[in-house]
Amino acid sequence: MSNYKDYYKILGISKTASDAEIKKAFKAAARKYHPDMHKDADKAAMTEKFKDVNEAYEVLSDKQKRSVYDQVGPDYANYAKGGGAAAGGRGQGFSGGNPYSQYYDGSGFSGGGGGFNFNSTGGFEAGDFSDFFQNIFGGMGGGGFGGFSGFGNAGAAQSMDRSSGADEAGLTISLEDAHRGGKMNLTLPSGKTAAVNIPAGILDGQTLKLKGLGGQSRRGPKDLYLKISLAPHAVFTHNRADLDTDVGIMPWTAALGGPVKVPTLDGYITIKVPAGTQSGKRMKLSGKGLGGKGDLYVKLIIDIPPRLTEKQTALFEKLRDLSNG
C-alpha cells in the first residue's frame, strides 16, 4: 500500500486554506521546485518534488477531489484495503460498501458540477500521479492528450445541452500547449474520438465548435462546444495573450547592468539589463507572449545571496564604506 501524502503540507497551507491561498501557495512552490530553475545535478530530485506540488494542486484546487481527500485522509489505510477508487462506483471494498462512493458518478470521473472536463495539468500524464493519488481517485483526474476517457453517461451529457441543442465540454491545457497549438487526439463525452485542432495562441475561456461531435439527438449528431481553460503555470501568469514572469538578478548586475537569462514559452533567451536597475522594474519583450500574439513582461527582482563568501562580504563592506564616505 502506498504511503499517505499530506497535500496541505506539500503546499505549506492549512486545511482551511481558501482557493486563493491554495493557488498562491501552488505558484510559489511550483516556482521553487520547477526543474528548469535548478542545476542539472538537482533536476531529478526537483522533478519529483514538482510532481508532488502539481498533484497536491490537482486535488486541492478541485472542490470535489478535495472533499474526497479530506474524507478519506483519516481513514486512508482502511480505504486502500477496501479497494480504493476501484471500488468507488461499485459499492465494494468495505463490508457495507465503499463509504466514499457518494463522491463518484459510477464512471470513475467526477463531473465537479461544471460538466465534462478533460484534464491536462501542466503537461503531466496520468502516469505521473502517485499510487496514493490513483488509489483514491482512479479515473477522477489526470489524463494527457489522446488519453481521455470516463466522461459519464449519456444522461449526464443531456444535462449539458445548450438551448440550441448542442453539447458543451471543458478542456484544460497547459500554457505550452496553448502557445504551440496543434492536433490533439481526444475521446469526447459522446464516446467519439477525434483529432481536434487547437489554434496556436488560443486564450483562456475561448470556445471551439466541433461540428457533429456532440451526442445524438432526434435530428442526428449535435455540435460540441469545447471551452478552453489554461492551467496555472509555475513560471508565468497570463492576461489574455500577455504573459508575466519574475526574474531574479544579482545586486551587481542591477548596479552595473549586464546580460540576464529570461524564460519564455520557447525556451530561455538573454536580455540586457540597464545599469542602475531598481528591484521591481518591468521590461517588455514584444511578441514573446502567448502564441507570439502578446508580449512578455519581465519583472526584475534583486536577489540578495543568502550566504556570502569572505571575499564577497569584504567587497560589500568596502562598498558600504565608500557609500558612507
Legacy VTK file of the C-alpha trace (Angstrom):
# vtk DataFile Version 3.0
C-alpha trace
ASCII
DATASET POLYDATA
POINTS 325 float
0.000 0.000 0.000
1.306 3.442 -0.881
2.131 5.939 1.860
-0.279 8.714 2.753
0.514 12.076 1.131
-0.261 15.254 3.040
-1.149 17.630 0.206
-1.661 20.538 2.592
1.841 20.085 3.981
3.305 19.801 0.463
1.878 23.222 -0.409
2.599 24.634 3.049
-1.008 25.620 3.795
-3.618 24.889 6.446
-6.577 22.566 5.934
-8.865 25.591 5.962
-6.979 27.395 3.175
-9.121 29.317 0.687
-8.982 28.817 -3.081
-6.893 31.975 -3.406
-4.433 30.763 -0.755
-4.135 27.384 -2.469
-3.407 28.995 -5.829
-0.849 31.381 -4.309
0.911 28.539 -2.483
0.961 26.412 -5.629
2.586 29.150 -7.699
5.260 29.726 -5.055
6.014 26.019 -4.596
5.937 25.275 -8.327
8.402 28.062 -8.988
10.638 26.851 -6.141
10.795 23.259 -7.398
10.492 23.719 -11.168
13.315 21.595 -12.675
14.288 24.330 -15.128
15.134 26.593 -12.214
17.824 24.238 -10.862
21.210 22.834 -11.791
21.372 19.609 -13.806
22.581 17.691 -10.759
19.417 18.618 -8.853
16.879 18.250 -11.672
15.859 14.650 -10.860
15.101 15.438 -7.211
13.334 18.679 -8.114
11.228 16.877 -10.724
9.824 14.567 -8.044
9.053 17.493 -5.747
7.496 19.363 -8.683
5.250 16.363 -9.394
4.124 16.321 -5.763
3.292 20.023 -5.931
1.270 19.559 -9.143
-0.507 16.553 -7.664
-1.375 18.453 -4.486
-2.784 21.328 -6.534
-4.689 18.935 -8.796
-6.563 17.701 -5.719
-6.911 20.772 -3.509
-7.936 23.148 -6.318
-10.840 20.869 -7.254
-13.683 21.114 -4.724
-14.882 17.564 -5.279
-11.455 15.948 -5.168
-10.592 17.992 -2.078
-13.778 16.818 -0.381
-12.954 13.189 -1.158
-9.370 13.645 0.037
-10.482 15.259 3.307
-12.964 12.447 3.918
-10.568 9.642 3.077
-7.476 11.098 4.767
-8.041 9.992 8.368
-9.077 6.510 7.235
-6.751 6.041 4.264
-5.373 2.672 5.397
-8.844 1.108 5.550
-9.894 2.846 2.358
-6.977 1.393 0.389
-7.565 -2.065 1.838
-11.190 -1.794 0.766
-10.238 -1.433 -2.881
-9.729 2.324 -3.099
-11.112 4.113 -6.132
-11.508 0.809 -7.943
-14.412 0.069 -5.611
-15.697 3.652 -5.600
-18.563 3.273 -8.031
-19.399 -0.368 -7.347
-20.162 -0.290 -3.638
-17.426 -2.825 -2.897
-14.452 -2.936 -0.560
-15.816 -2.171 2.892
-18.236 -4.681 4.331
-21.079 -2.212 3.940
-19.982 -0.888 0.586
-17.407 1.819 -0.030
-18.445 4.790 2.179
-16.976 7.232 -0.332
-18.986 6.006 -3.303
-21.224 9.062 -2.979
-18.409 11.122 -4.492
-18.260 9.086 -7.691
-20.656 9.013 -10.599
-20.090 5.348 -11.444
-17.815 6.086 -14.393
-14.660 6.840 -12.443
-14.958 10.504 -13.390
-16.075 13.384 -11.249
-18.228 15.919 -13.056
-17.357 18.543 -10.467
-20.603 20.420 -11.020
-19.248 22.098 -14.113
-19.943 19.460 -16.718
-17.461 17.335 -18.560
-13.836 18.280 -18.135
-10.835 16.901 -19.882
-7.760 17.401 -17.741
-4.132 18.090 -18.594
-2.382 19.985 -15.813
0.934 21.331 -16.894
1.568 18.607 -19.433
1.596 15.754 -16.880
0.134 12.434 -17.949
-1.979 10.188 -15.724
1.104 8.046 -15.074
2.796 10.998 -13.382
0.350 10.818 -10.490
1.413 8.753 -7.485
-0.018 5.405 -6.401
-1.574 7.268 -3.478
-3.470 9.532 -5.901
-4.548 6.588 -8.055
-5.744 4.621 -5.003
-8.092 7.431 -4.017
-9.171 8.970 -7.300
-8.577 6.397 -10.019
-10.093 7.910 -13.160
-11.265 11.105 -11.496
-8.297 13.152 -12.591
-5.215 13.415 -14.706
-5.027 12.434 -18.311
-2.870 13.739 -21.086
-3.949 14.498 -24.607
-5.071 11.460 -26.538
-5.944 9.500 -23.422
-9.222 10.980 -22.234
-11.945 8.638 -21.077
-14.604 8.229 -18.424
-16.876 11.203 -19.072
-20.029 9.850 -17.503
-23.160 8.549 -19.201
-25.407 9.866 -21.926
-27.883 11.220 -19.376
-25.229 13.495 -17.925
-24.393 14.692 -21.418
-28.000 15.695 -21.952
-27.884 17.907 -18.886
-25.142 19.946 -20.537
-27.180 20.752 -23.644
-27.268 24.345 -24.859
-30.641 25.803 -25.772
-29.522 25.475 -29.388
-29.301 21.699 -28.988
-25.511 21.492 -28.773
-23.389 19.912 -26.040
-20.652 21.569 -24.007
-17.407 20.268 -22.569
-14.300 21.723 -20.992
-10.658 21.148 -21.849
-7.838 22.278 -19.566
-4.476 22.594 -21.305
-1.057 23.881 -20.333
0.292 27.251 -21.438
2.840 25.426 -23.588
0.103 23.559 -25.460
-1.918 26.758 -25.902
1.197 28.533 -27.159
2.109 25.904 -29.732
-1.336 24.650 -30.684
-1.698 21.626 -32.950
-3.724 18.453 -33.375
-4.842 16.673 -30.221
-6.468 13.262 -30.240
-9.405 13.383 -27.819
-12.001 10.922 -26.653
-15.136 13.055 -26.407
-18.053 12.804 -23.942
-20.130 11.209 -26.704
-17.605 8.375 -26.870
-16.338 9.520 -30.244
-12.649 10.094 -30.861
-11.442 12.995 -32.938
-8.269 14.854 -33.877
-9.090 18.372 -32.710
-7.081 21.320 -33.974
-6.131 23.692 -31.157
-5.124 27.037 -32.706
-1.748 28.398 -31.587
-2.232 31.213 -29.100
-5.720 30.157 -28.020
-6.866 32.164 -24.999
-8.341 31.129 -21.687
-12.122 30.983 -21.995
-12.244 30.695 -25.781
-14.623 28.125 -27.244
-14.105 25.772 -30.179
-17.108 24.486 -32.122
-16.785 20.820 -33.091
-19.476 20.219 -35.675
-21.341 16.938 -35.323
-19.167 15.668 -32.455
-21.716 16.005 -29.652
-24.264 13.462 -28.540
-27.099 12.077 -30.630
-30.462 13.809 -30.997
-33.579 13.047 -32.995
-32.171 15.214 -35.771
-28.786 13.488 -35.755
-25.423 14.248 -34.107
-25.241 17.527 -32.225
-22.402 20.017 -32.219
-19.978 20.135 -29.295
-18.700 23.420 -27.874
-15.305 22.898 -26.260
-14.391 25.600 -23.758
-10.642 26.037 -23.239
-9.125 26.677 -19.818
-5.427 27.327 -19.226
-3.885 25.531 -16.267
-1.872 27.548 -13.718
1.807 27.681 -14.636
4.863 27.513 -12.391
6.713 30.350 -14.139
4.166 32.533 -15.946
0.864 34.212 -15.238
-1.301 35.257 -18.168
-3.624 38.108 -19.024
-5.227 37.288 -22.350
-2.227 36.862 -24.696
0.229 38.722 -22.452
2.480 36.878 -20.008
4.190 37.982 -16.800
7.155 36.441 -15.026
9.576 37.377 -12.249
13.321 37.032 -12.782
15.943 37.366 -10.070
19.127 39.359 -10.753
22.237 39.812 -8.667
22.878 43.190 -6.985
25.978 43.822 -9.084
24.054 43.148 -12.295
21.384 45.624 -11.187
24.037 48.231 -10.409
26.326 47.715 -13.391
23.950 46.291 -15.976
24.588 43.135 -17.946
23.072 40.005 -19.504
20.280 38.071 -17.758
18.642 34.800 -18.804
14.864 35.047 -19.064
12.385 32.146 -19.517
9.931 32.216 -22.407
7.494 29.597 -23.667
10.038 28.838 -26.404
12.984 28.454 -24.030
15.450 30.776 -22.362
16.698 33.922 -24.023
19.241 36.500 -22.859
18.329 40.143 -22.403
20.479 43.122 -21.404
19.587 44.794 -18.123
20.496 48.505 -17.988
22.803 49.844 -15.277
21.044 51.237 -12.226
18.076 48.868 -12.464
15.787 49.046 -9.431
14.076 45.998 -7.964
10.570 45.711 -9.407
11.418 47.221 -12.797
9.359 45.674 -15.620
10.775 45.070 -19.063
8.552 44.378 -22.080
9.568 41.719 -24.589
7.358 42.282 -27.617
5.929 39.235 -29.354
7.067 36.818 -26.637
3.587 36.264 -25.261
1.076 33.502 -25.926
1.277 32.264 -29.498
3.538 35.185 -30.383
0.448 37.407 -30.319
1.043 39.008 -26.946
4.005 40.377 -25.049
6.075 39.057 -22.154
6.554 41.363 -19.177
9.594 40.562 -17.055
9.679 41.872 -13.501
13.261 42.121 -12.251
13.772 41.258 -8.592
17.139 41.928 -6.976
18.228 38.647 -5.432
20.451 39.001 -2.363
22.704 35.936 -1.917
21.659 34.120 1.302
25.279 33.328 2.130
28.314 35.389 1.204
31.896 34.248 0.927
34.518 36.092 2.935
35.657 37.872 -0.209
32.118 38.919 -1.136
31.490 40.154 2.395
34.681 42.230 2.289
33.681 43.758 -1.040
30.203 44.663 0.206
31.705 46.191 3.320
34.049 48.207 1.156
31.134 49.353 -0.996
29.233 50.334 2.161
32.184 52.338 3.428
32.567 54.102 0.090
28.850 54.928 0.046
29.004 56.327 3.594
32.222 58.197 2.929
LINES 1 326
325 0 1 2 3 4 5 6 7 8 9 10 11 12 13 14 15 16 17 18 19 20 21 22 23 24 25 26 27 28 29 30 31 32 33 34 35 36 37 38 39 40 41 42 43 44 45 46 47 48 49 50 51 52 53 54 55 56 57 58 59 60 61 62 63 64 65 66 67 68 69 70 71 72 73 74 75 76 77 78 79 80 81 82 83 84 85 86 87 88 89 90 91 92 93 94 95 96 97 98 99 100 101 102 103 104 105 106 107 108 109 110 111 112 113 114 115 116 117 118 119 120 121 122 123 124 125 126 127 128 129 130 131 132 133 134 135 136 137 138 139 140 141 142 143 144 145 146 147 148 149 150 151 152 153 154 155 156 157 158 159 160 161 162 163 164 165 166 167 168 169 170 171 172 173 174 175 176 177 178 179 180 181 182 183 184 185 186 187 188 189 190 191 192 193 194 195 196 197 198 199 200 201 202 203 204 205 206 207 208 209 210 211 212 213 214 215 216 217 218 219 220 221 222 223 224 225 226 227 228 229 230 231 232 233 234 235 236 237 238 239 240 241 242 243 244 245 246 247 248 249 250 251 252 253 254 255 256 257 258 259 260 261 262 263 264 265 266 267 268 269 270 271 272 273 274 275 276 277 278 279 280 281 282 283 284 285 286 287 288 289 290 291 292 293 294 295 296 297 298 299 300 301 302 303 304 305 306 307 308 309 310 311 312 313 314 315 316 317 318 319 320 321 322 323 324
